[in-house]
Amino acid sequence: MSVLSPAVPGRDDFLGHPKGVYVCFFTEMWERFSFYGMKALLLLYLTKYHLFADGAGYDLIGAYGGLVYCIPVIGGLLADRWLGMRKAVVFGGLLLVAGHAGMALEGVAAVSDGGVVTRDEGALRTMYLSLALIVMGVGFLKPNITGIVGRLYPLGDPRRDGGFSLFYAGINLGALLASLVCGYLGETLGWRYGFGAAGIGMLLGLAMFLWGQRYLQGHAEPPSPSALRASVLGVRREWTIYLGAALGVLPLAWLMWAAANGAFALGGELSLALVLMLVVLLVVLGWFGWLITTQCTATQRRQMLALMAMIFMCLVFFTLYEQTYGSWVMFTDRLLTKDLFPSLVHAPGALVWSDSLAANLGLFIGTAPWSTWGLLAMPVAFVMAVRASERGATSAARTIFLGVAGVMVALVLRDSIVLPQTAGSLTYLGALFLVVLAPVFAWLWAALGRRGCDPSKPFKGALGLVFGGLSFVPLALAAQQVGGTGVMASVWWLVLAYLLLEIGEMCLAPVSLAAVTELSVPRVVGLMMGMWLLATAFSETLAAQFGKLAALDVPEGETWDLAQAATGYADLFWLMMWIGLGCGAVALIVSPVLKRMMRSA
């Protein structure tokens, strides 16, 4: 059977949702595994291995995070106009594989002598190029895989919000396993093992997408194959797009270098990467103004403006959220205990690598977190379950899939308790709560909907901002405790913070994604998804700037003052709390107006 042959008529649902949603679920799971696996390590890698100062590390992750969510505006536009979502996802996946492979080339560790740091410049250039490849790859993959999910549900389908909650669980399952696997391997076996595992994950995600194309029901194909084949400067348009993207990687790599080295920064803070983002924002806002004034009906105009308000809520929320990969990681590394149940932790023995590939492979298998194997088993179980359902064995399909999912949960719990945790691996807490909360919220919204009590999307978004602000309270109290006692605070403060944060995310993020596909003018869904990601881009950069308020730059030969560090973190966390609560209060006030604007008549 061809990979592009149609799905079996009448058998296109699996556990209540289109099979294509699960294909997107697992593709995005692997893509997020690769992305967050690298992200969990990046700031620690920069400051511990290459000896970057805190400020330079924040600047680089801010530029990288901003651009990785800025470029999807362009990727969404190219897919909407010519390339189609399927080709865009495949091309983006290939770039991501190359980028993550490059991150595994760590080079030689930096050394400091008398305050002068000597770094492996060749390895750093490879890192900047690899980050640029990842930025471009996400630009093509991210907006389009999400857009496919929206197209798999007819307008008005009550399963849409639940489907996006399910898809969002896939995102966060990848993030959860990325932290446990890549975060642990990177700080235990070596940075290259963490980054390398991320690259392998992306390769598997690409394979899953190619396998499941027939379940996408043709929604991901190019809008006009003839236009895609047309010649542009003597080259087919499709190949012109690929070539242009490949060439665009070079200036992105240069922007990574400039951010890391503070080069060409305007006023000392406005990096060239941020300038590029601002230019993209102005162009996109100009296009949006033209669209709603000349191309939309009155109803579409109201809906698109309401959607922009939801996107702004996301910008604020993710400015709070992205502290988890910045100030939260550094705070955890410096001022918190790490293990949830210290008496149950099994410390690994000494790792001795040899020249034998087989021996090293055996050592890796024996050391890797057990959830690694569950991670590999889940997509295989889905393929087996789909095949069984197409033969009419629905009960067996459900048993296979849910059984392996149960084993996966058990392995994750085992690793979270038994393995010694690090600041990087503890970022799994956010994704763990999201995976647990996703079915709860999917059930909750559906149950409230059946009773006619389902809150509006703007009200859910406002709740998300309130909980996002509240999540900083436990960490602020922990920082104050450390400052007062001089003793590391308990990691359980971090657990509580993540619980509050992820309740907020489940209120806001899935329904905002659903709003993009529901409220956008149909022909620009991909571009509006890119605009949603552009808001996330600015949140990454803003989060990095806020994180620098608590940065520690310790001169050579000196130690950092614990009380001063704790005070800096506490001040930052209280500030972020007030931003979340303030914006949440405004959103609650205007939510009735936005609800009326979202109506179709």
Residue pairs with C-beta under 8 A, 6 or more apart in sequence:
1 214
2 214
3 210
3 211
3 213
3 214
4 213
4 214
5 214
6 214
6 217
6 218
7 19
7 20
7 214
7 215
7 217
8 390
11 389
11 390
12 18
12 19
12 20
12 215
12 217
13 19
14 22
14 385
14 386
14 389
14 397
14 401
15 398
15 401
16 159
16 162
17 159
17 162
17 163
17 166
18 152
18 153
18 163
18 215
18 217
19 212
19 215
19 386
20 148
20 149
20 152
20 212
20 215
20 216
20 217
20 219
21 149
21 152
21 163
21 166
21 167
22 212
22 215
22 382
22 386
23 208
23 209
23 211
23 212
23 213
23 215
23 216
24 145
24 146
24 148
24 149
24 152
24 167
24 170
25 166
25 167
25 169
25 170
26 170
26 205
26 208
26 212
26 378
26 379
26 382
27 89
27 145
27 205
27 206
27 208
27 209
27 212
28 145
28 146
28 167
28 170
28 171
28 174
28 205
29 170
29 171
29 173
29 174
29 205
29 378
30 174
30 201
30 202
30 204
30 205
30 206
30 208
30 379
31 93
31 96
31 138
31 141
31 142
31 145
31 174
31 202
31 205
32 170
32 171
32 172
32 174
32 175
32 178
33 174
33 175
33 177
33 178
33 181
33 182
33 198
33 201
33 202
33 205
33 375
34 96
34 100
34 174
34 178
34 198
34 199
34 201
34 202
34 205
35 68
35 96
35 134
35 138
35 174
35 178
35 198
36 174
36 175
36 178
36 179
36 182
36 427
36 431
37 178
37 179
37 181
37 182
37 183
37 194
37 195
37 197
37 198
37 201
38 100
38 103
38 134
38 182
38 194
38 195
38 198
39 61
39 65
39 178
39 325
40 178
40 179
40 182
40 183
40 186
40 194
40 325
40 329
40 424
40 425
40 427
41 182
41 183
41 186
41 187
41 191
41 194
41 195
41 424
42 60
42 61
42 64
42 325
43 57
43 58
43 61
43 325
43 326
43 329
43 330
44 186
44 187
44 329
44 333
44 422
44 423
44 424
45 106
45 186
45 191
46 52
46 56
46 57
46 60
46 61
46 260
47 53
47 54
47 57
47 330
49 106
49 109
49 110
49 191
50 109
50 110
50 119
50 120
50 124
51 110
51 111
51 112
51 117
51 119
52 60
52 260
53 551
53 553
54 330
54 548
54 551
54 552
54 553
55 548
55 551
55 553
56 260
56 261
56 262
58 326
58 544
58 545
58 547
58 548
58 551
59 259
59 260
59 262
59 271
59 544
59 548
60 256
60 259
60 260
61 325
61 326
61 540
61 544
62 259
62 271
62 273
62 540
62 541
62 543
62 544
62 545
63 255
63 256
63 258
63 259
63 271
63 273
63 274
63 541
63 544
64 131
64 134
64 135
64 256
64 259
64 540
65 322
65 325
65 537
65 540
65 541
65 543
65 544
66 273
66 274
66 277
66 537
66 538
66 540
66 541
66 544
67 135
67 252
67 255
67 273
67 276
67 277
67 537
68 134
68 135
68 138
68 139
68 537
68 540
69 138
69 142
69 533
69 534
69 536
69 537
69 539
69 540
70 139
70 276
70 277
70 280
70 533
70 534
70 537
71 135
71 136
71 138
71 139
71 252
72 138
72 139
72 140
72 142
72 143
72 529
72 530
72 533
72 534
73 143
73 280
73 284
73 527
73 530
73 531
73 533
73 534
74 139
74 280
74 530
75 88
75 92
75 139
75 140
75 141
75 142
75 143
75 144
75 530
76 143
76 144
76 147
76 526
76 527
76 528
76 529
76 530
76 533
77 526
77 527
77 530
78 88
78 140
78 241
79 85
79 87
79 88
79 140
79 143
79 144
79 147
79 526
80 223
80 523
80 524
80 525
80 526
80 527
81 223
82 222
82 223
82 224
82 227
82 228
82 237
82 238
82 241
83 91
83 222
83 228
83 238
83 241
84 220
84 221
84 222
84 223
84 228
85 144
85 145
85 147
85 148
85 219
85 220
85 221
85 526
86 213
86 216
86 220
86 221
87 222
87 238
88 140
88 141
88 144
89 140
89 141
89 144
89 145
89 148
89 209
89 220
90 206
90 209
90 210
91 140
91 242
91 245
92 136
92 137
92 138
92 139
92 140
92 141
92 142
92 144
93 137
93 141
93 202
93 205
93 206
93 209
94 137
94 206
95 133
95 134
95 136
95 137
95 140
95 245
95 249
96 133
96 134
96 137
96 138
96 141
96 202
96 206
97 137
97 199
97 202
97 203
97 206
98 130
98 133
98 137
99 130
99 131
99 132
99 133
99 134
99 135
99 137
99 199
100 130
100 134
100 195
100 196
100 198
100 199
100 201
100 202
101 130
101 196
101 199
102 126
102 127
102 129
102 130
102 133
103 127
103 130
103 131
103 134
103 195
103 198
103 199
104 192
104 193
104 195
104 196
104 199
105 123
105 126
105 130
105 192
106 123
106 190
106 191
106 192
106 195
107 120
107 122
107 123
107 124
107 126
108 120
108 123
109 120
110 117
110 118
110 119
110 120
111 117
111 118
112 118
112 556
114 556
115 555
115 556
115 557
124 257
124 260
125 253
125 257
127 256
128 253
128 254
128 256
128 257
128 260
129 249
129 253
131 252
131 253
131 256
132 249
132 250
132 252
132 253
132 255
132 256
133 249
135 252
136 245
136 248
136 249
136 252
139 245
140 245
142 533
143 526
143 529
143 530
143 532
143 533
144 220
144 526
144 529
145 209
146 167
146 513
146 516
146 517
146 529
147 517
147 525
147 526
147 529
148 216
148 219
148 220
149 163
149 164
149 167
149 517
150 160
150 164
150 514
150 516
150 517
150 518
150 525
151 219
151 220
151 517
151 525
152 163
152 216
152 217
152 219
153 159
153 160
153 163
153 517
155 518
158 446
158 449
160 514
160 517
160 518
161 442
161 445
161 446
161 510
161 511
161 514
162 442
162 445
162 446
164 510
164 511
164 513
164 514
165 438
165 439
165 441
165 442
165 445
165 506
165 510
166 438
166 442
167 510
167 513
168 434
168 438
168 506
168 509
168 510
168 513
169 434
169 435
169 438
169 439
172 430
172 431
172 434
172 435
172 438
173 431
173 435
174 201
174 431
175 427
175 428
175 430
175 431
175 434
176 412
176 428
176 431
176 432
176 434
176 435
177 371
177 372
177 375
177 412
177 428
177 431
178 198
178 201
178 428
178 431
179 424
179 425
179 426
179 427
179 428
179 431
180 369
180 371
180 412
180 415
180 416
180 419
180 425
180 428
181 197
181 368
181 369
181 371
181 372
181 375
182 194
182 195
182 197
182 198
183 194
183 422
183 424
183 425
183 426
183 427
183 428
184 194
184 369
184 415
184 419
184 421
184 422
184 424
184 425
185 193
185 194
185 197
185 368
185 369
186 193
186 194
186 195
186 424
187 194
187 422
187 424
187 425
188 348
188 351
188 367
188 420
188 422
189 351
189 364
189 367
193 364
194 424
197 372
201 375
204 376
204 379
208 379
211 383
213 220
215 386
222 228
227 237
228 236
228 237
228 238
229 236
229 237
229 238
230 236
230 237
231 237
232 240
233 240
235 243
255 271
255 272
255 273
255 276
256 273
257 263
258 264
258 265
258 271
258 272
258 273
259 271
259 272
259 273
262 268
263 272
264 271
264 272
265 271
265 272
266 275
269 545
273 541
274 541
277 534
277 537
277 538
277 541
280 534
281 534
281 538
284 530
284 531
284 534
288 304
288 308
288 531
291 304
291 521
291 524
292 300
292 301
292 304
292 305
293 301
295 521
296 304
296 521
299 599
299 600
299 601
300 521
302 597
302 598
302 599
303 519
303 597
303 598
303 600
304 519
304 520
304 521
305 597
306 458
306 519
306 594
306 597
306 598
307 515
307 516
307 519
307 520
307 528
309 458
309 590
309 594
310 457
310 458
310 461
310 512
310 515
310 594
311 512
311 516
311 531
311 532
311 535
312 535
313 458
313 461
313 462
313 464
313 465
313 508
313 512
313 583
313 587
314 461
314 508
314 509
314 512
314 532
314 535
314 536
314 539
315 535
315 536
315 538
315 539
316 465
316 468
316 539
316 579
316 580
316 583
317 461
317 464
317 465
317 468
317 504
317 505
317 508
317 509
317 539
317 580
318 535
318 536
318 539
318 540
318 543
319 538
319 539
319 542
319 543
319 546
319 579
320 468
320 469
320 471
320 472
320 501
320 543
320 576
320 579
320 580
321 468
321 501
321 505
321 539
321 543
322 539
322 540
322 543
322 544
323 472
323 543
323 546
323 547
323 576
324 427
324 430
324 498
324 501
325 427
326 543
326 544
326 547
327 546
327 547
327 550
327 569
327 572
327 573
328 427
328 475
328 494
328 497
329 423
329 424
329 427
330 423
330 547
330 550
330 552
331 475
331 479
331 550
331 569
332 338
332 423
332 426
332 491
332 494
333 422
333 423
334 552
334 560
334 565
335 478
335 479
335 482
335 488
335 489
335 562
335 565
335 566
335 569
336 478
336 488
336 489
336 490
336 491
336 493
336 494
337 488
337 489
337 490
337 491
338 420
338 421
338 422
338 423
338 426
338 491
339 345
339 420
339 421
339 491
340 416
340 417
340 421
340 491
340 492
340 495
341 417
344 417
344 418
345 417
345 418
345 419
345 420
346 418
346 419
346 420
347 420
348 367
348 420
351 363
351 367
352 363
353 360
353 363
354 360
369 411
369 415
369 419
370 411
370 414
370 415
371 408
371 411
371 412
371 414
371 415
373 411
374 404
374 407
374 408
374 411
374 412
375 408
377 404
377 407
377 408
378 404
378 405
378 408
380 404
381 400
381 401
381 403
381 404
381 405
382 401
384 397
384 400
385 396
385 397
385 398
385 400
385 401
386 397
388 394
388 396
388 397
388 400
389 397
412 432
416 428
416 432
419 425
421 491
426 491
426 494
429 494
429 495
429 498
430 498
430 501
430 502
430 505
432 498
433 498
433 499
433 501
433 502
433 503
434 502
434 505
434 506
437 502
437 503
437 506
438 506
438 510
441 506
441 507
441 510
445 454
445 511
448 454
448 455
455 463
456 591
456 592
456 594
456 595
456 598
457 511
457 512
457 514
457 515
457 594
457 595
457 598
458 587
458 590
458 591
458 592
458 594
458 595
458 598
459 588
459 591
459 595
460 507
460 508
460 511
461 507
461 508
461 511
461 512
461 587
461 591
462 584
462 587
462 588
462 591
463 504
463 507
463 508
463 584
463 588
464 504
464 505
464 506
464 507
464 508
464 509
464 584
465 504
465 508
465 580
465 581
465 583
465 584
465 587
466 504
466 580
466 581
466 584
466 585
466 588
467 500
467 501
467 503
467 504
467 507
467 580
468 500
468 501
468 504
468 505
468 508
468 580
468 584
469 576
469 577
469 578
469 579
469 580
469 581
469 582
469 583
469 584
470 500
470 504
470 577
470 580
470 581
471 497
471 498
471 499
471 500
471 501
471 504
471 580
472 497
472 573
472 574
472 576
472 577
472 580
473 497
473 500
473 573
473 577
474 493
474 494
474 496
474 497
474 500
475 493
475 494
475 497
475 569
475 573
476 569
476 570
476 573
476 574
476 577
477 493
478 489
478 490
478 493
478 494
479 489
479 566
479 567
479 569
479 570
479 573
480 566
480 570
481 489
482 488
482 489
482 562
482 566
483 562
483 563
483 566
483 567
483 570
486 562
486 563
512 532
513 532
515 598
516 525
516 528
516 529
516 532
517 525
517 529
519 598
520 528
520 529
546 572
546 575
546 576
547 572
549 568
549 571
549 572
549 575
550 565
550 568
550 569
550 571
550 572
552 560
552 565
552 568
554 560
